[in-house]
Amino acid sequence: MESITIALVLLLAVVLSGTLARLSPVGIPLPLVQIALGAAIAGVTGSAVQLDPDFFFLLFLPPLLFLDGWRIPKEGLFRDKAVILELALGLVIFTVILIGFLVHWMIPAIPLAVAFALAAILSPTDPIAVSAIAARVPIPGRLMHILEGESLLNDASGLVCMQFAVAAVLTGVFSLADAVGTFLWVAIGGILIGFGTTFVVMKAKYYVSRKLGEEPGAQILISLLIPFGAYLLAEHLHCSGILAAVAAGITMSFAELRGQTMAATRMRRYAVWDTVQFALNGIIFVLLGEQMPGIVSGAARIVTETGHLHPIWLIAYVGVITTALAALRFAWVWVSLRFTLYRAARRGEAIRKPHWRLLAAMSLAGVRGAITLAGILTLPLAMNDGTSFPARDLVIFLAAGVIILSLTAASIGLPYLLQNLELPPEDDHLQEEDIARIAAAEAAIRMIEKLQHAMSEGRTDADLYGEVGTRLMELYRQRIEGRSKLGDEAELLRKMEEVDKRFRLAALRAERDELFRLGRRRKISEEIARKLVREIDLAEARYGF
């Protein structure tokens, strides 16, 4: 009962955090509200949840990494692959080395291998936190795609580097040659296992669905189990479960393009995964807040033992590390931009140097979030000989402090940096959307014509099929004609579509209000009311509301 109560309290705190964040007159990032709620829970109960690092790692990381790989826009990932790889791999290694030595130099009580583990887990960034912070200021689409792609890859690279550093702490042995060979094995093996697991599961699922029909609930459960299966299988074979989860998510996104899943399954699954992501991200930050009192006291004790007479040095350490991370990121982005401009000039392309504020925003947007927090909380409690893991509370405190400070700095700085900023031109996807809609409409017309002939052949009521088919095809032809217009005519059409959308939404909401009124007055049954309201909800969802 105690475990169930704890889980319910954590979920309740996540729910309350969203309400409190919306009520705040100041744009406070949701993770900061969740941390504060966790600290309040610890203050009221006077105790903290006892976390098992292995269980924590398994419960939180595979689904979050899987979802990142599943939902990340692949076209943006491939278009900006050079920049993303430079940030996700080069910057991670750069950060691990320099920040690791900096932390060990500042705090000799933290062994070098532990300092490298801290630096590795501080390297992943969190685009979800960025989008929440800058909700009141539009983030350039391309910048957001780069941040999402970087986060997907540096989550994996940072966590793998942390695992190597922790292994070096536990064994006391580190060989660069052995590490490179092991890294290649765990990386390639993890990716192949993630791909293979998803491929086999999806093939089996499609086969069973084709033979026996599709059950949406079962399909959703399968999608929830895939990341855990890929992770556990990879770990059992001594490969990277982290990379397996990411690879499984990417494979899932490509498997979905086959279009062999029912529409109802896709809609319900999307809602379930949104809830899972919100709950897991929120619980991680609430748990951090709940652990903070114990972490702070343990960190203060270690700082005192290093010769610093006051725990105020903890704040100084957090400030130095956060500043160093931002400075390293700015330097890396600046150098990367110079190389990008140089390559563009060599190709004879027109060069437009971005404003310095965009570079600063790119640097400030590298906030740390759920993955960093989940990773640092999985540090072992004890060494192989049973002694306590060195400086564990201190490095957890430093990581938590960097998360809080980077979130706060981005919350204050990003709106200023992005306000009225003239941005480089981005690709216009309207034409691409028009082409896709025209192609879809033409395919629909061909299918209606084919079905019309097949269903009306030899029937006495053939005129009925002809009339219905003609009416539907006329709707699709109007769509093709409208999407084929250019210039002022196209702009006028888009304005008309916007007006049409507003009229349709108002009409749908009036329909729904009337159905609820009829249901309350028992003029229609509850079952009929639910059915009709669901149809209206689906129609409204089509317009993005």
C-alpha positions in Angstrom: 0.0 0.0 0.0 2.9 2.4 0.7 4.3 2.1 -2.8 0.9 2.7 -4.3 0.3 5.7 -2.1 3.7 7.2 -3.1 2.9 6.7 -6.8 -0.5 8.3 -6.4 1.0 11.3 -4.5 3.6 11.8 -7.2 1.0 11.7 -10.0 -1.2 14.2 -8.0 1.8 16.5 -7.7 2.4 16.3 -11.5 -1.3 17.3 -12.1 -1.1 20.2 -9.6 2.1 21.4 -11.1 0.4 22.1 -14.5 -2.4 24.0 -12.8 0.0 26.1 -10.7 2.3 26.9 -13.7 -0.8 28.2 -15.6 -2.0 30.2 -12.7 1.4 31.9 -12.2 1.4 35.5 -13.5 5.1 35.0 -14.4 6.2 32.4 -17.0 7.7 29.9 -14.6 9.0 26.7 -16.3 6.9 23.7 -15.4 9.9 21.6 -14.2 10.7 24.3 -11.6 7.2 24.2 -10.3 7.4 20.4 -10.0 10.7 20.5 -8.2 9.2 23.0 -5.7 6.2 20.7 -5.2 8.5 17.7 -4.6 10.4 19.7 -1.9 7.1 20.7 -0.3 6.1 17.0 -0.2 9.4 16.1 1.5 8.9 19.0 4.0 5.4 17.8 5.0 6.3 14.0 5.2 9.8 14.5 6.6 11.1 11.6 4.5 12.1 10.8 0.9 11.4 7.9 -1.5 14.1 5.3 -1.5 15.2 5.1 -5.1 16.7 1.9 -6.6 19.0 3.3 -9.4 18.6 0.3 -11.7 14.8 0.3 -11.3 14.7 4.0 -11.8 16.8 3.8 -15.0 14.6 1.0 -16.4 11.3 2.7 -15.6 12.0 6.2 -16.9 14.6 6.2 -19.6 13.6 3.6 -22.2 10.1 5.0 -22.9 11.3 8.6 -23.0 14.2 7.8 -25.4 11.9 5.6 -27.5 9.4 8.5 -27.8 12.1 10.9 -28.8 13.2 8.7 -31.6 9.7 8.0 -32.7 8.4 11.6 -32.9 11.5 13.6 -34.0 11.0 15.1 -37.5 13.3 13.0 -39.7 13.5 15.5 -42.5 14.9 18.2 -40.2 17.3 15.6 -38.8 18.7 14.7 -42.2 18.7 18.2 -43.5 20.8 19.6 -40.7 22.7 16.3 -40.0 26.1 17.9 -40.0 25.2 20.6 -37.4 23.3 18.1 -35.3 26.2 15.5 -35.3 28.7 18.3 -34.4 26.6 19.3 -31.4 25.5 15.8 -30.4 28.8 14.0 -30.6 31.6 16.6 -30.9 30.2 18.9 -28.3 29.5 16.0 -25.9 33.1 14.8 -26.0 34.3 18.4 -25.7 32.0 18.9 -22.7 32.9 15.6 -20.9 36.7 16.3 -21.1 36.7 20.1 -20.2 33.9 20.1 -17.6 35.2 16.9 -16.1 38.7 18.4 -15.5 37.1 21.6 -14.3 34.9 19.9 -11.7 37.8 17.8 -10.4 40.1 20.9 -10.2 37.4 22.9 -8.3 36.4 20.0 -6.0 39.3 17.5 -5.4 36.9 15.4 -3.3 35.2 14.4 -6.5 37.4 11.7 -8.2 38.2 12.4 -11.9 36.2 9.5 -13.2 33.2 10.7 -11.1 33.7 14.2 -12.5 33.7 12.8 -16.0 30.4 10.9 -15.2 28.9 14.2 -14.0 30.1 16.0 -17.1 28.7 13.3 -19.4 25.3 13.4 -17.8 25.2 17.2 -18.0 25.8 17.1 -21.8 22.3 16.0 -22.9 19.9 18.9 -23.6 16.1 19.1 -23.3 14.1 20.7 -26.1 10.8 20.0 -24.3 11.9 22.4 -21.5 12.9 24.9 -24.1 9.6 24.9 -25.9 7.8 25.3 -22.6 10.0 28.2 -21.5 9.7 30.1 -24.8 6.0 29.5 -25.3 5.4 33.2 -25.2 8.1 33.9 -27.8 8.1 31.9 -31.1 11.2 29.8 -31.6 12.5 29.5 -35.1 11.3 26.2 -36.6 14.7 25.2 -37.9 16.4 26.1 -34.5 13.8 23.8 -32.8 14.5 21.0 -35.2 18.2 21.3 -34.5 17.6 21.2 -30.8 15.4 18.2 -31.1 17.8 16.3 -33.3 20.7 17.2 -31.0 18.8 16.1 -27.9 17.9 12.7 -29.5 21.6 11.9 -30.2 23.3 13.5 -27.2 20.9 11.8 -24.8 22.3 8.5 -26.1 26.0 9.7 -26.4 25.9 11.4 -23.0 24.4 8.4 -21.2 26.7 6.0 -22.8 29.7 8.1 -21.8 28.3 8.3 -18.2 28.1 4.5 -18.1 31.7 4.2 -19.1 32.8 6.7 -16.5 30.8 4.9 -13.8 32.3 1.6 -14.8 35.8 3.1 -14.4 34.9 4.3 -10.9 33.6 0.9 -9.9 36.5 -1.1 -11.3 39.3 1.5 -10.9 40.5 0.6 -14.4 40.1 2.6 -17.7 41.8 1.8 -21.0 41.1 4.1 -24.0 41.7 1.3 -26.5 39.4 -1.0 -24.6 36.8 1.7 -24.2 36.8 2.5 -27.9 36.4 -1.2 -28.8 33.7 -1.7 -26.2 31.9 1.5 -27.3 31.7 0.2 -30.8 30.3 -3.1 -29.7 27.7 -1.7 -27.3 26.7 1.1 -29.8 26.4 -1.0 -32.9 24.9 -3.9 -31.0 22.4 -1.6 -29.3 21.3 0.0 -32.5 20.9 -3.4 -34.3 18.9 -4.8 -31.4 16.6 -1.8 -31.2 16.0 -2.0 -35.0 15.5 -5.8 -34.9 13.2 -5.8 -31.9 10.8 -3.2 -33.4 11.0 -4.8 -36.9 10.1 -8.3 -35.7 7.4 -7.1 -33.3 5.8 -4.9 -36.0 5.9 -7.7 -38.6 4.3 -10.1 -36.2 1.7 -7.5 -35.2 0.7 -6.9 -38.8 0.5 -10.6 -39.6 -1.8 -11.2 -36.6 -3.9 -8.2 -37.3 -4.4 -9.2 -40.9 -5.5 -12.7 -39.9 -7.5 -12.0 -36.8 -8.3 -8.2 -36.9 -6.8 -5.4 -34.9 -7.6 -4.7 -31.2 -6.6 -1.0 -30.4 -5.9 -1.7 -26.7 -3.5 -4.5 -27.5 -1.7 -2.4 -30.1 -1.2 0.4 -27.6 0.2 -2.0 -25.1 2.6 -3.4 -27.7 3.9 0.1 -28.4 4.5 0.6 -24.6 6.3 -2.7 -24.3 8.7 -2.3 -27.2 11.1 0.1 -25.6 11.4 -2.0 -22.5 11.9 -5.2 -24.6 14.6 -3.6 -26.7 16.3 -2.1 -23.6 16.3 -5.4 -21.6 17.4 -7.5 -24.6 20.3 -5.2 -25.3 21.4 -5.1 -21.7 21.2 -8.9 -21.5 23.6 -9.1 -24.5 25.9 -6.5 -22.9 25.0 -3.8 -25.5 23.6 -0.3 -25.0 20.0 -0.4 -23.9 19.9 3.3 -24.3 20.8 3.2 -28.0 18.5 0.2 -28.4 15.6 2.3 -27.1 16.4 5.2 -29.4 16.9 2.9 -32.4 13.6 1.2 -31.6 11.8 4.6 -31.6 13.3 5.6 -35.0 12.4 2.3 -36.5 8.8 2.6 -35.2 8.5 5.9 -37.0 9.4 4.4 -40.3 7.2 1.3 -39.7 4.3 3.6 -39.1 4.7 5.0 -42.6 3.4 1.7 -44.0 -0.1 2.8 -42.8 -1.2 -0.6 -41.6 -2.6 0.6 -38.3 -6.3 1.6 -37.8 -7.1 5.3 -37.4 -8.7 4.6 -34.0 -5.5 2.9 -32.8 -3.3 5.7 -33.9 -5.4 8.4 -32.2 -5.7 6.5 -28.9 -2.1 5.6 -28.9 -1.0 9.2 -29.5 -3.1 10.3 -26.5 -1.7 7.5 -24.3 1.9 8.3 -25.2 1.3 12.0 -24.6 0.1 11.1 -21.1 3.1 8.8 -20.5 5.5 11.5 -21.5 3.9 14.1 -19.3 3.7 11.8 -16.3 7.2 10.5 -16.5 8.8 13.9 -17.1 6.8 15.3 -14.2 7.5 12.5 -11.8 11.2 12.8 -12.4 11.3 16.5 -11.4 8.9 15.9 -8.4 11.2 13.1 -7.2 14.2 15.5 -7.5 12.5 18.1 -5.3 11.6 15.3 -2.8 15.2 14.2 -2.7 16.6 17.7 -2.4 16.8 18.0 1.4 18.8 14.9 1.7 21.0 15.7 -1.3 21.7 19.2 0.0 22.7 18.0 3.5 25.0 15.3 2.0 26.5 17.8 -0.5 27.1 20.4 2.3 28.9 17.8 4.4 31.2 16.9 1.5 32.0 20.6 0.8 32.8 21.1 4.4 35.2 18.1 4.4 37.0 19.6 1.3 38.1 22.6 3.4 35.5 25.1 2.4 34.0 26.4 5.6 30.5 27.3 4.3 28.1 25.4 2.1 27.6 28.6 0.2 30.3 27.3 -2.0 27.8 24.8 -3.4 26.0 27.7 -5.1 29.3 29.0 -6.5 30.1 25.6 -7.9 26.7 25.4 -9.7 27.2 28.9 -11.1 30.7 28.1 -12.4 29.6 24.8 -14.0 26.5 26.3 -15.6 28.5 29.3 -17.0 31.2 27.0 -18.3 28.6 24.8 -20.0 27.1 27.9 -21.7 30.5 29.3 -22.7 31.6 26.0 -24.2 28.4 25.7 -26.1 28.7 29.2 -27.4 32.3 28.6 -28.5 31.3 25.4 -30.2 28.3 26.9 -32.0 30.5 29.8 -33.2 33.2 27.6 -34.5 30.6 25.3 -36.1 29.0 28.2 -37.8 32.3 29.4 -39.2 32.9 26.0 -40.8 29.3 25.9 -42.1 29.7 29.4 -43.7 33.1 28.4 -45.1 31.7 25.3 -46.7 28.8 27.3 -48.2 31.2 29.9 -49.6 33.2 27.1 -51.2 30.0 25.8 -52.9 29.3 29.3 -54.2 26.1 29.7 -52.1 24.8 33.0 -50.9 26.0 33.6 -47.3 23.9 35.4 -44.7 25.6 35.7 -41.4 23.1 35.2 -38.5 22.7 37.8 -35.8 24.7 37.3 -32.6 21.5 37.0 -30.6 20.6 33.8 -32.6 24.0 32.3 -31.6 23.4 33.3 -28.0 19.8 31.8 -28.1 21.2 28.6 -29.5 23.7 28.5 -26.6 21.2 29.4 -23.9 18.6 27.0 -25.3 20.9 24.1 -24.3 19.1 23.6 -21.0 19.3 20.4 -19.0 16.2 18.5 -18.1 14.6 15.1 -17.5 17.3 12.9 -19.1 20.1 14.6 -17.1 18.1 14.2 -14.0 17.1 10.6 -14.6 20.7 9.7 -15.5 22.3 11.3 -12.4 19.8 9.7 -10.0 20.8 6.3 -11.3 24.4 6.6 -10.0 25.2 3.5 -7.9 24.6 3.7 -4.1 27.8 1.7 -3.3 31.1 0.5 -4.9 31.8 -3.1 -5.6 33.5 -3.5 -2.2 30.4 -2.2 -0.4 31.7 1.3 0.4 29.6 4.3 -0.5 29.9 5.7 -4.1 32.3 8.7 -3.8 30.6 12.1 -3.6 27.3 10.8 -4.9 25.1 13.4 -3.1 27.4 16.2 -4.2 27.4 15.4 -7.9 23.6 14.8 -7.8 23.2 18.3 -6.2 25.5 19.9 -8.8 23.5 18.3 -11.6 20.2 19.4 -10.0 21.6 22.9 -9.5 22.7 23.1 -13.1 19.2 22.0 -14.3 17.5 24.6 -12.1 19.9 27.4 -13.0 19.9 26.7 -16.8 16.1 26.5 -16.8 15.9 29.9 -15.0 18.5 31.5 -17.2 16.7 30.3 -20.4 13.3 31.4 -19.0 14.7 34.9 -18.5 17.1 35.2 -21.5 15.4 33.4 -24.4 12.4 35.8 -24.6 14.8 38.8 -24.7 17.1 37.2 -27.3 14.3 36.1 -29.6 12.2 39.2 -29.3 11.9 41.0 -32.7 14.9 39.0 -34.0 15.3 39.0 -37.8 15.7 35.4 -38.6 17.3 33.7 -41.6 14.6 32.6 -44.1 13.2 29.1 -43.6 11.7 26.8 -46.2 8.1 27.4 -46.9 6.2 24.2 -46.6 2.9 25.5 -47.9 3.7 24.5 -51.5 4.7 21.0 -50.2 1.4 20.7 -48.4 -0.5 21.8 -51.5 1.2 19.2 -53.6 0.4 16.5 -51.0 -3.2 17.5 -50.8 -3.6 17.5 -54.6 -2.0 14.1 -54.9 -4.3 12.7 -52.1 -7.4 14.2 -53.8 -6.5 12.7 -57.2 -6.0 9.3 -55.5 -9.4 9.7 -53.9 -11.1 10.5 -57.2 -9.5 7.5 -58.9 -10.7 5.2 -56.1 -14.3 6.7 -56.2 -14.5 6.2 -60.0 -13.3 2.6 -59.6 -15.7 1.8 -56.8 -18.5 3.6 -58.6 -18.2 1.4 -61.6 -17.8 -1.8 -59.6 -20.8 -1.1 -57.3 -23.2 0.1 -60.0 -22.5 -2.5 -62.6 -25.7 -4.6 -63.3 -27.8 -2.8 -60.6 -31.2 -1.2 -61.2 -30.2 1.7 -58.9 -27.0 2.5 -60.7 -28.0 6.1 -60.9 -27.8 6.4 -57.2 -24.2 5.3 -57.1 -23.4 7.7 -60.0 -25.0 10.6 -58.2 -23.3 10.0 -54.9 -19.9 9.4 -56.5 -20.2 12.5 -58.7 -21.0 14.7 -55.6 -18.0 13.4 -53.7 -15.6 13.8 -56.7 -16.8 17.4 -57.1 -15.6 18.1 -53.6 -12.2 16.7 -54.3 -12.0 18.6 -57.7 -12.7 21.8 -55.8 -9.8 21.0 -53.5 -7.5 20.4 -56.4 -8.5 23.6 -58.1 -8.1 25.6 -55.0 -4.7 24.2 -54.1 -3.5 24.8 -57.7 -3.9 28.5 -57.5 -0.9 30.8 -57.2 -0.1 34.4 -56.0 -3.1 36.6 -54.9 -5.6 33.9 -55.7 -3.8 31.5 -53.4 -3.7 34.0 -50.6 -7.4 34.8 -51.0 -8.1 31.0 -50.8 -6.2 30.7 -47.6 -8.1 33.5 -46.0 -11.4 31.9 -47.1 -10.2 28.6 -45.6 -9.4 30.4 -42.3 -12.9 31.9 -42.3 -14.4 28.5 -43.2 -12.5 26.9 -40.3 -13.9 29.5 -37.8 -17.4 29.0 -39.0 -17.1 25.2 -38.9 -15.6 25.2 -35.4 -18.4 27.5 -34.1 -21.0 25.2 -35.7 -19.4 22.1 -34.3 -19.3 23.6 -30.8 -22.9 24.6 -31.1 -23.8 21.0 -32.1 -22.0 19.6 -29.1 -23.6 22.1 -26.6 -27.0 21.1 -28.0 -26.2 17.4 -27.6 -25.1 17.9 -24.0 -28.3 19.8 -23.3 -30.4 17.0 -24.8 -28.5 14.5 -22.8 -29.0 16.4 -19.5 -32.7 16.6 -20.2 -32.9 12.9 -21.0 -34.2 13.7 -24.5 -31.5 11.3 -25.9 -29.8 8.3 -24.3 -26.3 8.7 -22.8 -25.0 6.2 -25.3 -26.2 8.2 -28.3 -24.9 11.4 -26.7 -21.4 9.9 -26.3 -21.4 8.6 -29.8 -22.4 11.8 -31.5 -20.2 14.0 -29.3 -17.2 11.7 -30.2 -17.9 12.3 -33.9 -17.9 16.1 -33.3 -14.7 15.8 -31.2 -13.0 14.0 -34.1 -14.2 16.6 -36.6 -13.0 19.4 -34.4 -9.6 17.7 -33.9 -9.1 17.8 -37.7 -8.8 21.6 -37.4 -6.0 21.3 -34.8 -8.0 22.4 -31.8 
